[in-house]
Amino acid sequence: MGGWRSWGAWVVVCLGAVGCGSSDTPPRPETCEATDSCEGAPEFVPDAGAPDAGGAPDAGSPDAGGPPGEGDGGTQPPPEDGGSTPGPVTAGQTLWMRHEPQPRHDFAIGVGATSDGQALYTASVHGSTGSAPHAMGNQSSFEVKRYSASGVRQWTRSYPLVPAPETEPESDVWGRAAMSVSPTGKLYLLTEVFRGSVTLGGGDALSGLHLSKLNQDGGTEWSLPLATLAEAGVAVVASQTEGAFVSVRASHPYSEELRCAPMEGALYRISSGGTVVWRRRISEPQCGNFRAEAVSLSALPDGGVALGGSYFGTIQTPKGTFSTQVESPFLAKFSADGQMTWFNAFPSSHGRVTSVGASSKGTLVAAGVLETGGLQWGTETLKPEARSFLLTAEATGTPRWLRSLGRSEKVVVAVEPAGRVVVTGLSRDYPHPSSGHTDPAQNPQLFARRFNLEGRELWNRFFLRSGGPSDLFSEQVACAAPSGEGNGNTLLFGHFSHTEDFGTGTLVPEATDTFLLKLGPGSEF
């Protein structure tokens, strides 16, 4: 997920709610992390009661996966420069799958669960005439859906885009959105609409950039415009206590003295009541498009927030000045009161952090992609030919370990409270099933890999595509999140435009369709 480069994509943050132990799991010490006896450790105490049960279901039962204990993910090949060969364990199987064919393009933009795992929420673009992740045209809309833990859809809320009176043609209206879910089922929806407006659940018509808080039934509690400067939304995440964090890219007015319109990266903290608690710069205003851009956020158990993304040129931050000749990754942390506590830059690497997450102790996990240059993290180094990475850091920013994800793209992570990680995306490391043959186009396949917090790979699962053109611009797991049940299950939400097998049999999309699946933890949980 590459951010707002050239205004091309909205990076979706899907780390809203993570799970406490289920009722079948004995309570664990809160200090547990990444050990077999601590998998059920709770990440935080919810700030309100459990969500209500929601309305009556309006859809049938989801497609079922295979019987328990049977693998449905094909072979487990060794990745190229991608870590150790998975052992003879059962990969996480598809527990259930939701797929609803639509005549126009639908794109996944957000997924999350309540802290008890009983309510799952998705946000998507519906009916777009453009490419992911934009809602394009006067027949497009943002959609929010609620599902039960078993995958039964309980309700759908649709928010159409409405062209402004002066918009000609009407199909020129367009927008983008991102969503995060709080532990108690409050939804924070970041919307930005151009040449028109959108109305959320009976609220006011919104044009431009707004953060809105929705209740468990999809109704609007409040909407807050974000317009300190000319700002573009980048990412949103619900706080683990109250409110939310939003990262933006901001442009200052043109300066005759500087002969440019300086740009900056900034971070908001918004209260649960819809007011700005603080706004902090990630990087100071500078010319030449030099800035730090946080494309992924993760709420932390101490009330702070972790940031991941990339920076351009020479930037000035509260922790010093950093320079790069290209686009380089960074990780950073802000405290609950808005102080930058550390900033880690990777100036010798050309690439970006695309997804961040955190355990119950605040240990950070980050995934990203590389163009050139490899990557160094602590005492470990990836070779220049590496194309993606997974790394962890202590809560203080100190490096822990680094792994290559081989030839992977568009990688995102879901981090469980006890620290195990599912990383998913597209990979070119799947070999042709026939001996001696390869895929000449090297088309990427959707995948999911599970690691423990010591960096040991537990399994590697591919979801195989058949047929379709080599242009895979709409093939993506857009976001992932723990299911909230405390049992190692993971939610994957994405979109696809070719025939796929997600473990429930062959699916053929009508256009670009969304899919939601719950992935089991595998036999080593």
N, C-alpha and C positions, 0 to 999 in steps of 0.2 A: 504494500500500500504506500504509494509514493507521495502523498500530500497534494498541495495546491500548485505544484509546479506548472506554469503556463495555464493556471486555472483549470487544470485537466481533471482533477479528481478530489473527492472529499474523503479524507481518511476517517474511517469509522472506528470509534472506540466502543468496545463491547464488554467492558469489565465491570459492569454495574454491581451485580449481586453475586456473592459466592456463598458456599454452603456451610452450615453447621452440621454436626453429626446427625444422622437419621435416628428415629426412635428405636431402631433395632441395634444401634451402635452404642456401647457404653461410653460415658463421658471420658474425655481425654484431658490431660493437663494442657493449659493454654500455651505452655512453652514448647509443646511438641512441634516438630517440623521434620518432614522428609525421612521418617523412619517407619518401619512396618507397624509399630505399635501406636503411631500417632496419626494415621491417615484420617481419622475422624475428627481431628482437632478443629474447634470452631475458630473462625477468623475474627469475629467481632460480635458484640452484643447488639442486636437490632435496636433502632431508636424508636420503635413503635411496635404495636401488636402485629400479629400475622395478618396477611391480606384476607379479604373476604373470599368466598368461594366463587364469586362471579356468576354470570347468568347461565342459562341452560345452553348446552352445546348446540352449535348450528352446523356441525359437520359430522360425518361418520368417523369411525375408528380409523386410525392411521394404518398405513401399510405395515405389516409385521415383519420383523427380521426372522432369521433362522432360529431353530431350536437352541436353547442354551447349551453352551459348550462346543458348538460347531463353528469352525472358522468360516468366514464368508468373504475374505479379503484377498484371495489369490495367493501368490507366492510372496516370499519375504527376501528380496534380492539385496546383496550388499551394495550400499550406495557408493558412488565414486567420490572419494575424498570427503565422505560424509559420516565418519564415525565407525564404530564397530559393527560387525554383522549381527543382526538381531538373533537372539537365541531361540531355541525350539519352544517358544511359548505361544499361547493363543493370543492373537492380536485382538484389540477391541472390536467387538462386532456391532453391527447396526441393530440397536434395540427397537427402534421404530423410525419411520420416515414420513415426512409430509411433503407432497408435491401437488400443486394446483395449477394445471396448464392454463395459460392465458393467451389471447390472440396477439397482444402487443408485448413489448419488452417490460419485464419486471426485474428489479435489482434489489439484492439484499443490502441493508445499510445498518442494521443493529440487532443484537440479541442479548438477552439477559434473563436472570431468574431471581426470584425472591430467596431470602436466606434459608427458608425451609424447603425449597425446591418444589413447592406445590403450584406455583404460577410461573409460566414462561411467557416472555413477551418478545415479539419481533417487530421491526420496523423495516419497511421496504418502499421502493418506488414502484408504482403500478401504472401500466398503460403508457409508458414513455415511447416517443418516436425517435429518441436519441440513443446515445451509448451510455454505458455505466459510468458513474452512478447517478446521472442527472435525470430529473423529471422534466421531460420536454413536451410541450404542446398543451392545448386546452382540454384534452381528454386524459391528461395524466393526473396523478394524485400521490400523496403520501399515505401509506396504510400502516396501521398498528394493529397487531393481533395478539390475543391472549390464548394460551394453550394450558391444558392441565399437564401434570407430570407424566401422564401416559400418552400425551400427544394429541388429545382431542381438542379441537378448536372451540373456544368458549364464546368469543366475540371477535368482530372485525370493526374497526373504525377507519373510515375513509375520509381524507381531507383533500378535496380537489383543488387544483391550481386554477385561479380565475384570472383571465387576462384583464389588464387595465383598459379603460375605455379607449385610450389612444393607441393601444397596441394593434398594429396591422402588419401581417395577418395575425389572427388570434393564436395561431400555433406557435408564435414566437415567445410566449410566456414559458419560463423555465425556472427550475429551482433545484435545491439539494438539501439534504438533511442528515442528521446523525442522532443516535439515541443511546441513553444509558439508563439502567434500572437500579434503583436504590434497594437496600436490603428488605425494605418493607413494601416494595411494589410501586413506589412512586416513579413516574417516568419523566425523564428530562429529555426534551426533544429540541434539538438545535435546528432551526430552519432558516433558509435564505432564499428569497424569491425575487426574481427579476421580471420587470415588465408585467407585473400582476401581483396577486396576493393569494394567501391561503387562510382559511378560517379553521381553527382547531376546536372542536367540541363545543360550539356555541359561543366562543370568545370573539374578539375583534378580528377584523381582516388584517393580516400581517403582511407587510411588504418590507423587503430588506432582511437584515439579520436579527433574529430573536431567539431567546431561550425561553421555552415554555415548560411548565410543570403540569403533568397530567396525573389524575388520580387512577386508581386501580380499574376503573371502568372506562377510561379513555376521555373523561371530561377534563376541561381546562381549569386549573386552579389560578394560574396567572401566566402572563407573558411579559417578558422584559426585553426592550430593544437594547442592542449592543451597538452603540454608535459614538463612542468617545472620539474616534477618528473615522476615516473611511476604512472600515474593518471587514475582513473576510473570515468567517468561521473556519476552524481547522479541526477541532476535536472537542469532545465533551465526555466527562465522567462524573457519576454521582459520588458524592463524598460518603465515607463509611459512617459519618456521624449525622450530618445534615447538609442540605444544599448540594452544590455541584461546582466543578471547575470547568472552565472553557478556555481553550487556547485560540488565539486569533493572529492573523497577519494584518498589520495596520500600515496605512500610508498617510504621511503628513502632507499638508499643502505644499505646493511648489515654493521653493526658496530661491529668491533672486541672488542672495549672497552665496548659497551653495550651488546654484544652478542645477537643482534636482529636487525631486519630491522624496525626502528620506523615508525609509521603511524601517519597521521594527517588528519583532515578535513579542507578544504579550500574553499574560495569563490573568484571567478573572477568577475570583472566588465569589460565588453567588449564594446568598442565604436561602434557607428553606422557604422563607416568606417572599422571595423574589426581589431582594435588594442587593446592590453591589457591596460586598464586604471589603474587598480591595481589588486593585488592578496593579500588576507588577510587570515591568519589562523583563523579558528573557534576554533581549539584546537591545542596546541603545540605538536610536535612530541614526541611520547612515545612508549614504548615497550608493549607487552602483548595485542596487538590489541586495546589498550585504545584510544578512539577517540570520537569526536562528529561528527555526520553525518547528514547533512541537506538534507532530502529526499523531502522536499517541499519548494517552494519559492513563495513569493507574492510581486510584485512591489508596492511601496507605493507612495502616492501623493506628498510627499516631496522629491522624487528622491531616497529614500533609499529602502531597501528591508527587508522583514521579513523572518525568517527561522524557520522551524519546522522539528523535527526529533527525534533522540535518541542519547544517549551517553553511553559509556561502560567504566566501571572501574573508575579510578581517572583521571580527565582531568584538564588541566590548560588553562584558557581562559583569555582574557584581563579584564574580570570582576570577576576573582577569580578562586579558585579551587573547583571542585565539584566531589563528589564520589558516586558511586552506586555499589552494589554487583551484579546487573543484567544488563539488558538493560532498561534504563529509559528515559522518554520523556523530551524534552526541547523545549523552544521557545526563539528566540533571534531577535535582530534587528541590522542592519548595516546602517549607514548613507550613503549619496551619495558619500562622500569622503573617505569611507572605514573604518570608526570608529565603533567599536561595542558599541552601546549605552546602551544596557541592555541584560541580559541573565537570563532567568527563568528556573530553573531545578526542576524536580520532583523526588528526589532520593528515596522516599519511594514507588514509583510506578514501576511496571514491565510492560513496554509497550512502545509505541512510538506515536508521532504525525505523522499522515499520510497525512494531507492536511491543508494548511493555505490560508486565503484570507483576504481582507481588504476593508473597506468602503471608501467613498470619504473623510472622515475626518481622515483616518488612523487607525480607530478602527479595531483591529485584531480579526479574527475568526479562530479557530483551531479545528480540529476533530482528533481523534486518537483511538487506541485500547489498551486494557489492558489485561495482562495475569493474574496478581495477584496484590494485594496490595491496590486496590482502588486508589483514587486520591484526593488531597486537593488543592483548588484554592481559595485564599482569605479566607473568612469565611465559604465557602461551601465545603462539603466533599462527595465523592461518596463511597458507600459501597464496601468492598473487592470483592463482587461477580459481580460488574459492569464489563462489557466487552468492552465498548466503551464510548466515551465522546464527548461533544461539549462544547467549552468554548469561552469566549470573553475577550479581554484585551483592555484597553485604549492604545493610541499611545505611552504612556510612559511605557507600560508594566504592569501597575497596573491592578489587577484582576477586572473584572466586574461581570460575572456570569458563572455558571457551570451547565451543564445538562447531565444526563445519556442518552445514546442512546440504552440502553437495551443490548440484546444479538446480537449485530451487528458486522460486519466484513468489512474490506476493504473500510472504509468510506472516502468519499471525499466531499468537499464543493464547492459551487458556491456562491459568495457574491456579491450582487447587490450594485451599488454605494450608494444607500440610506440606505443600511445596512441589508435588509432582506436576509435570508440565506436559500438555499436549500442544505440539506445534503443527500447523497445517498450512497448506498452500498448494502450489503447483511444482512438480518436480520433473526433470528430464532424465532422471537416473533409473527409470524402470526399463529393464531390458526386454527385447522382443521375446515372447514365450517360445518361439521356435529356435532351436539351437543354430547358431551361425547366422542369424538374421538380426537386423537392427531396423529401427524406425528411421528412414532416410530423412524425414523432416524433423526428427527429434522433438515431436510435439510433447508438451508437458502433460502429465497426468495429475489429477487431484490426489493428495496424500494426507495422512495423519501419522505422526510419530510421537511416541510417549517416552519421556525421560524422568528419572528421579532427580532430586535436587543435588545429588552428587555428580550428575552428568552422565549416568549410565543409561544407555538406550534400552528400553524395555521391549518395544516392538515398532514395526514400520508397516503401515497399511496403505495400499493403493486402491483408489476407486477408478476402475478402468473405463475408458471411453472407446467407442467404436464408431468409425465413420466420421463424417463432418469435415469441414475445411480446416486448414492449418491455422487460420486466423482465429485465435482463442481470446479475443479481447473481452469476452463476456463469460469466460470460464474461470470461476474463482470461489474459494471459501472466503467470503468477505469478512467474517468475524466468527469468533468462538468464545465460549464461556463455560465455566463449570455449571453443572445442572442444579446446584444448590442442595442436593440430597445428601452430600457427604459420603458418597459411595464410589467416587471416581468416575462417574458418568460425565460426559462432556457434550455440549450442544455445538453443532456446526451449522452455520447458516450461510448460504451462498446462492449463486445462480449459475446456470449452465445452458448451453445452446446446442449441444450435441447429444447423441445417444449415450447414456451413462448407466453403469451398474453401481449403485450405492450399497449393495448387499441385500437388496430386496427384490432383485430381478431387473431386467432391462427397462429403462425409462426413456421415452422419446419426448422432448419438449416441443411445445407448439411454436414458440418463438424463443425468447430468452426467459426461462422460468426460474423461480426461486425454489430452493429445497431447504428443508429443516430436518436434521436428523439428530437422534441421541445416540452417542457412541459409548459402548461399554468400556470398562477399564482394562479388560484383558485379564489373563490368568495370574499375573504377578502383582495385582493390587494388594 
